[in-house]
Amino acid sequence: MNNNDKHGANKIKLCVSGSADMSFLPPEDYEKAKELGREVVRQGATLVTGATTGFPLWAAMGAKELGGISIGFSPAYSEREHVEGYKLPVDYMDIIVYTGFGYTGRDLLLTRSSDAVIIGPGRIGTIHEFTVAYEDGKPIGILRGDWETDEVIKMIIDKSHKINDKVIFGDNPKELVQKVLELVAIDKKSNRRVL
């Protein structure tokens, strides 16, 4: 597989999941989100998000700073509902897929359409995206930070009755993206179905 396809058709799709509300985070975490988006692009992948505000939006900003491709999966059925009903942005995304399935249905399509998921700070929606990806056996990167999401996820994994050996934790966006891409390459090489 050529991860540097100039049209993006064969690029690895990395989902960045995180809180739409970042009011509980310090300003430096906004920059961490942007750096994560930049690293997705630097390392030749396409960014995928929930087409929302907060951490995913800041990751999309970082991706677009470097001219990368950014795809959003919206809970809304149309652009109008996306903007007026859900109060979500359309900026920093090249393509928005209007799922019409609300947040929970959107999460399923978002994670299943991605080759891997990277989790940042978040709350119940982020945990939902993590559990869908975990249950599907997707490669998952957990970004550690001044938030508790990484600790909550560690606890969920420790108490889980299902093992997904493709979950890694890291503090550095560059290294985390690199390790996640290595896991995706192993999956693609083995043609392993993750569902």
Backbone torsions as a table, in degrees:
resi	resn	phi	psi	omega
1	MET	NA	135.4	178.1
2	ASN	-95.5	107.2	-178.9
3	ASN	-79.0	-1.9	-179.2
4	ASN	-112.5	22.9	176.7
5	ASP	-51.0	123.4	-172.8
6	LYS	-67.2	-20.7	178.7
7	HIS	-94.7	-7.3	176.8
8	GLY	86.2	-2.4	-175.1
9	ALA	-64.0	-34.3	-176.9
10	ASN	-107.8	10.6	-179.0
11	LYS	-70.8	147.4	173.2
12	ILE	-69.6	137.4	-179.0
13	LYS	-104.8	115.1	178.9
14	LEU	-106.1	120.4	176.8
15	CYS	-84.6	131.0	170.9
16	VAL	-107.7	119.7	-178.4
17	SER	-113.2	141.3	178.1
18	GLY	-179.5	177.2	-174.3
19	SER	-65.5	135.1	173.5
20	ALA	-74.9	-21.9	178.0
21	ASP	-108.8	110.5	-178.9
22	MET	-102.9	14.8	-177.0
23	SER	-63.4	-19.7	180.0
24	PHE	-88.4	1.9	-176.3
25	LEU	-112.0	149.6	176.0
26	PRO	-74.4	159.6	-176.8
27	PRO	-55.5	-31.4	-178.7
28	GLU	-65.3	-22.4	178.1
29	ASP	-74.4	-23.3	173.7
30	TYR	-64.7	-42.5	178.8
31	GLU	-66.5	-35.6	178.4
32	LYS	-63.2	-38.1	176.9
33	ALA	-64.5	-44.8	178.6
34	LYS	-61.7	-41.2	-179.7
35	GLU	-64.7	-36.1	176.6
36	LEU	-62.7	-44.3	176.6
37	GLY	-62.4	-40.6	177.5
38	ARG	-62.2	-42.1	-178.2
39	GLU	-66.4	-35.4	176.1
40	VAL	-57.1	-45.7	-179.4
41	VAL	-70.7	-47.2	-179.5
42	ARG	-54.7	-34.5	-175.8
43	GLN	-95.2	15.5	168.3
44	GLY	84.6	16.2	-178.5
45	ALA	-106.2	170.4	174.7
46	THR	-102.5	136.5	178.7
47	LEU	-85.2	135.2	175.6
48	VAL	-125.9	133.6	178.2
49	THR	-137.3	177.7	176.3
50	GLY	-83.9	18.4	178.0
51	ALA	52.6	45.0	-173.4
52	THR	-125.4	-173.7	178.5
53	THR	-86.3	-170.9	171.4
54	GLY	69.2	-141.1	-174.2
55	PHE	-55.8	-46.7	178.6
56	PRO	-62.7	-36.9	178.7
57	LEU	-65.2	-42.7	179.0
58	TRP	-66.1	-34.4	174.6
59	ALA	-64.4	-40.5	177.8
60	ALA	-63.8	-38.0	176.4
61	MET	-59.4	-45.6	179.1
62	GLY	-62.3	-42.3	179.0
63	ALA	-62.5	-43.3	-178.2
64	LYS	-71.2	-27.8	175.4
65	GLU	-56.5	-33.1	-179.3
66	LEU	-99.8	11.5	177.4
67	GLY	75.0	21.8	-179.4
68	GLY	-78.9	170.9	178.2
69	ILE	-91.4	134.4	-178.8
70	SER	-130.3	121.7	-179.6
71	ILE	-115.8	134.1	178.3
72	GLY	-117.3	140.4	174.0
73	PHE	-108.2	113.3	-175.7
74	SER	-93.3	147.3	173.0
75	PRO	-74.0	-15.3	-174.5
76	ALA	-82.5	163.4	178.0
77	TYR	-94.2	-9.5	179.9
78	SER	-154.3	166.3	177.0
79	GLU	-61.7	-39.0	-179.4
80	ARG	-61.4	-48.0	178.5
81	GLU	-64.5	-37.4	178.9
82	HIS	-57.2	-48.9	-175.8
83	VAL	-81.0	-48.6	-173.7
84	GLU	-84.9	-40.9	-177.7
85	GLY	-81.7	-51.2	-177.7
86	TYR	-89.4	-13.7	-178.9
87	LYS	59.7	44.3	-178.4
88	LEU	-107.3	153.3	-177.4
89	PRO	-81.9	161.1	171.8
90	VAL	-115.3	-3.7	-179.4
91	ASP	-71.2	153.3	173.9
92	TYR	67.8	16.1	177.2
93	MET	-125.2	133.2	177.3
94	ASP	-79.2	-36.6	-178.8
95	ILE	-136.6	136.1	171.1
96	ILE	-121.4	125.1	176.4
97	VAL	-94.8	115.4	180.0
98	TYR	-89.1	101.0	-172.5
99	THR	-76.4	-35.9	-176.1
100	GLY	73.4	13.3	-174.6
101	PHE	-107.9	14.9	-177.4
102	GLY	66.6	-173.5	-176.2
103	TYR	-68.5	-43.1	-175.4
104	THR	-68.6	-41.3	177.1
105	GLY	-68.4	-39.3	176.3
106	ARG	-58.1	-42.3	-178.6
107	ASP	-59.0	-40.4	179.4
108	LEU	-63.8	-48.5	179.2
109	LEU	-65.2	-40.5	-179.8
110	LEU	-58.7	-51.9	-176.2
111	THR	-72.6	-37.6	-179.2
112	ARG	-72.2	-23.5	178.2
113	SER	-83.2	-7.2	-177.9
114	SER	-103.6	152.3	176.9
115	ASP	-79.2	-24.9	179.6
116	ALA	-159.9	164.0	-179.1
117	VAL	-127.1	134.7	173.8
118	ILE	-114.2	125.8	-174.8
119	ILE	-103.4	127.5	173.9
120	GLY	-107.2	-153.7	178.8
121	PRO	-68.8	141.0	-179.8
122	GLY	-170.8	-176.5	-179.0
123	ARG	-126.6	-142.8	-171.1
124	ILE	-62.0	-38.7	179.0
125	GLY	-64.6	-39.3	177.9
126	THR	-66.6	-41.5	177.8
127	ILE	-63.3	-38.3	177.6
128	HIS	-61.4	-45.5	179.2
129	GLU	-63.0	-39.2	176.6
130	PHE	-61.0	-48.4	-174.9
131	THR	-66.4	-34.6	176.3
132	VAL	-63.8	-47.8	180.0
133	ALA	-64.5	-39.2	180.0
134	TYR	-63.9	-47.9	-179.8
135	GLU	-62.1	-34.3	179.2
136	ASP	-79.8	-6.2	179.5
137	GLY	75.3	24.2	179.1
138	LYS	-72.2	151.8	166.9
139	PRO	-64.4	135.1	-176.6
140	ILE	-135.1	132.4	172.7
141	GLY	-109.8	132.7	178.8
142	ILE	-111.0	114.8	179.4
143	LEU	-83.0	120.6	176.9
144	ARG	-81.8	150.9	178.4
145	GLY	-168.9	-162.0	-179.0
146	ASP	-79.2	18.2	-179.1
147	TRP	-112.7	174.0	-176.9
148	GLU	-102.3	-3.1	-174.8
149	THR	-57.2	-42.6	-179.9
150	ASP	-62.4	-37.3	179.3
151	GLU	-69.7	-40.5	177.9
152	VAL	-62.2	-44.6	-179.9
153	ILE	-64.3	-40.4	177.0
154	LYS	-58.6	-42.8	178.9
155	MET	-64.3	-42.3	178.2
156	ILE	-60.7	-44.7	179.5
157	ILE	-62.3	-45.9	-178.3
158	ASP	-60.6	-31.7	-177.8
159	LYS	-97.5	1.8	-177.0
160	SER	-74.6	151.9	175.2
161	HIS	-101.4	7.3	179.3
162	LYS	-128.3	135.9	-177.3
163	ILE	-103.4	127.5	169.8
164	ASN	-118.7	106.6	-175.6
165	ASP	-84.3	14.9	-179.5
166	LYS	-112.6	37.1	177.6
167	VAL	-113.7	125.2	178.4
168	ILE	-127.3	149.9	178.6
169	PHE	-112.4	145.2	177.6
170	GLY	-161.9	155.2	-179.6
171	ASP	-96.8	-23.1	-171.6
172	ASN	-106.2	118.9	-178.7
173	PRO	-54.1	-42.8	-178.6
174	LYS	-61.0	-49.3	-178.6
175	GLU	-67.9	-37.2	-179.4
176	LEU	-65.5	-46.2	178.0
177	VAL	-60.4	-43.5	179.7
178	GLN	-59.2	-45.8	-179.0
179	LYS	-67.6	-38.2	177.9
180	VAL	-64.6	-43.0	178.3
181	LEU	-62.6	-34.1	175.8
182	GLU	-64.0	-40.8	177.4
183	LEU	-65.8	-39.4	177.9
184	VAL	-63.4	-41.9	-180.0
185	ALA	-61.4	-39.0	177.9
186	ILE	-64.5	-44.8	177.9
187	ASP	-59.5	-46.3	-177.2
188	LYS	-67.7	-37.8	-179.1
189	LYS	-66.2	-37.0	-178.6
190	SER	-87.1	-4.1	-176.2
191	ASN	52.6	32.9	-177.8
192	ARG	-74.2	124.2	175.1
193	ARG	-77.4	128.9	-173.8
194	VAL	-92.7	-11.5	-177.1
195	LEU	-83.4	NA	NA
